[in-house]
């Protein structure tokens, strides 16, 4: 993969970078259906892009965080 397409993937995902950090925020509805814990099959494309960025750009520790929201009916 060339630098242009890697930069395109980073731009598409809204990745923010500094000299030491890459931040990618994904909306929960991209990965999960409401009130479910299984990752959507179509989320594989997005996660593959995240994996590409990690593989090509990471130079140290990697921290992956996740959060849930409680919505009451």
C-alpha atoms as an extended CHARMM CRD file, in Angstrom:
* protein
*
        73  EXT
         1         1  UNK       CA              0.0000000000        0.0000000000        0.0000000000  PROA      1               0.0000000000
         2         2  UNK       CA              1.3750000000        3.3800000000       -0.8960000000  PROA      2               0.0000000000
         3         3  UNK       CA              1.4640000000        6.4770000000        1.2940000000  PROA      3               0.0000000000
         4         4  UNK       CA             -1.2830000000        8.2120000000       -0.6940000000  PROA      4               0.0000000000
         5         5  UNK       CA             -3.8090000000        5.4360000000       -0.0900000000  PROA      5               0.0000000000
         6         6  UNK       CA             -2.7680000000        5.0690000000        3.5730000000  PROA      6               0.0000000000
         7         7  UNK       CA             -3.3100000000        8.7930000000        4.0320000000  PROA      7               0.0000000000
         8         8  UNK       CA             -6.6710000000        8.4080000000        2.2590000000  PROA      8               0.0000000000
         9         9  UNK       CA             -7.7360000000        5.6790000000        4.7000000000  PROA      9               0.0000000000
        10        10  UNK       CA             -6.6560000000        7.8230000000        7.6280000000  PROA      10              0.0000000000
        11        11  UNK       CA             -8.5970000000       10.7720000000        6.2420000000  PROA      11              0.0000000000
        12        12  UNK       CA            -11.6710000000        8.6200000000        5.5790000000  PROA      12              0.0000000000
        13        13  UNK       CA            -11.6960000000        7.4340000000        9.2040000000  PROA      13              0.0000000000
        14        14  UNK       CA            -11.0340000000       10.9320000000       10.5390000000  PROA      14              0.0000000000
        15        15  UNK       CA             -7.7500000000        9.8790000000       12.1480000000  PROA      15              0.0000000000
        16        16  UNK       CA             -6.0220000000       12.6490000000       14.0750000000  PROA      16              0.0000000000
        17        17  UNK       CA             -2.2590000000       12.4710000000       14.4620000000  PROA      17              0.0000000000
        18        18  UNK       CA              0.5320000000       14.1140000000       16.3990000000  PROA      18              0.0000000000
        19        19  UNK       CA              4.1950000000       13.1340000000       16.5720000000  PROA      19              0.0000000000
        20        20  UNK       CA              3.3760000000       10.4910000000       19.1790000000  PROA      20              0.0000000000
        21        21  UNK       CA             -0.3470000000        9.6510000000       18.8910000000  PROA      21              0.0000000000
        22        22  UNK       CA             -2.8880000000        8.4770000000       16.3380000000  PROA      22              0.0000000000
        23        23  UNK       CA             -6.5260000000        8.8280000000       17.4230000000  PROA      23              0.0000000000
        24        24  UNK       CA             -9.3820000000        7.1760000000       15.5550000000  PROA      24              0.0000000000
        25        25  UNK       CA            -12.9120000000        7.5700000000       16.9120000000  PROA      25              0.0000000000
        26        26  UNK       CA            -15.5480000000        5.2420000000       15.4870000000  PROA      26              0.0000000000
        27        27  UNK       CA            -19.2450000000        5.7340000000       16.0660000000  PROA      27              0.0000000000
        28        28  UNK       CA            -20.8950000000        2.8560000000       17.8950000000  PROA      28              0.0000000000
        29        29  UNK       CA            -23.5400000000        2.3960000000       15.1990000000  PROA      29              0.0000000000
        30        30  UNK       CA            -20.7760000000        1.6630000000       12.6770000000  PROA      30              0.0000000000
        31        31  UNK       CA            -19.7600000000       -1.4260000000       14.6360000000  PROA      31              0.0000000000
        32        32  UNK       CA            -22.7980000000       -2.5640000000       16.6020000000  PROA      32              0.0000000000
        33        33  UNK       CA            -26.5610000000       -2.7100000000       16.3110000000  PROA      33              0.0000000000
        34        34  UNK       CA            -28.5260000000       -1.0530000000       19.1070000000  PROA      34              0.0000000000
        35        35  UNK       CA            -28.6310000000       -3.1580000000       22.2770000000  PROA      35              0.0000000000
        36        36  UNK       CA            -26.3110000000       -5.8220000000       20.8010000000  PROA      36              0.0000000000
        37        37  UNK       CA            -22.7470000000       -6.8450000000       21.5690000000  PROA      37              0.0000000000
        38        38  UNK       CA            -21.9210000000       -8.6650000000       18.3330000000  PROA      38              0.0000000000
        39        39  UNK       CA            -19.8910000000       -6.7240000000       15.7880000000  PROA      39              0.0000000000
        40        40  UNK       CA            -21.8000000000       -6.1480000000       12.5480000000  PROA      40              0.0000000000
        41        41  UNK       CA            -20.4810000000       -8.1760000000        9.5910000000  PROA      41              0.0000000000
        42        42  UNK       CA            -20.1770000000       -4.9880000000        7.5210000000  PROA      42              0.0000000000
        43        43  UNK       CA            -17.9160000000       -3.4930000000       10.2140000000  PROA      43              0.0000000000
        44        44  UNK       CA            -15.1010000000       -5.7260000000        8.9390000000  PROA      44              0.0000000000
        45        45  UNK       CA            -14.2140000000       -3.1600000000        6.2660000000  PROA      45              0.0000000000
        46        46  UNK       CA            -13.8820000000       -0.3620000000        8.8250000000  PROA      46              0.0000000000
        47        47  UNK       CA            -11.9160000000       -2.5410000000       11.2350000000  PROA      47              0.0000000000
        48        48  UNK       CA             -9.6160000000       -3.6810000000        8.4120000000  PROA      48              0.0000000000
        49        49  UNK       CA             -8.8340000000       -0.0070000000        7.7380000000  PROA      49              0.0000000000
        50        50  UNK       CA             -8.0530000000        0.5390000000       11.4180000000  PROA      50              0.0000000000
        51        51  UNK       CA             -5.8160000000       -2.5550000000       11.3580000000  PROA      51              0.0000000000
        52        52  UNK       CA             -4.0000000000       -1.1920000000        8.3050000000  PROA      52              0.0000000000
        53        53  UNK       CA             -3.2680000000        2.0900000000       10.0690000000  PROA      53              0.0000000000
        54        54  UNK       CA             -2.0380000000        0.2590000000       13.1680000000  PROA      54              0.0000000000
        55        55  UNK       CA              0.1350000000       -2.0720000000       11.0820000000  PROA      55              0.0000000000
        56        56  UNK       CA              1.7100000000        0.6930000000        9.0110000000  PROA      56              0.0000000000
        57        57  UNK       CA              1.9320000000        3.5820000000       11.4840000000  PROA      57              0.0000000000
        58        58  UNK       CA              2.2070000000        2.2000000000       15.0360000000  PROA      58              0.0000000000
        59        59  UNK       CA              5.6470000000        2.5540000000       16.5850000000  PROA      59              0.0000000000
        60        60  UNK       CA              5.0670000000        1.6370000000       20.1970000000  PROA      60              0.0000000000
        61        61  UNK       CA              2.2800000000        0.7680000000       22.5740000000  PROA      61              0.0000000000
        62        62  UNK       CA             -1.2570000000        0.5200000000       21.2680000000  PROA      62              0.0000000000
        63        63  UNK       CA             -4.2570000000        1.4400000000       23.4040000000  PROA      63              0.0000000000
        64        64  UNK       CA             -7.7370000000        0.5090000000       22.2170000000  PROA      64              0.0000000000
        65        65  UNK       CA            -10.6510000000        1.8230000000       24.2660000000  PROA      65              0.0000000000
        66        66  UNK       CA            -14.3340000000        1.1600000000       24.0520000000  PROA      66              0.0000000000
        67        67  UNK       CA            -17.3130000000        2.7150000000       25.7490000000  PROA      67              0.0000000000
        68        68  UNK       CA            -20.9460000000        1.8330000000       26.0480000000  PROA      68              0.0000000000
        69        69  UNK       CA            -23.9420000000        4.0210000000       26.4750000000  PROA      69              0.0000000000
        70        70  UNK       CA            -26.9290000000        3.1870000000       28.6050000000  PROA      70              0.0000000000
        71        71  UNK       CA            -30.1970000000        4.1030000000       26.9850000000  PROA      71              0.0000000000
        72        72  UNK       CA            -33.3350000000        3.4340000000       28.9360000000  PROA      72              0.0000000000
        73        73  UNK       CA            -36.6970000000        2.8310000000       27.2890000000  PROA      73              0.0000000000
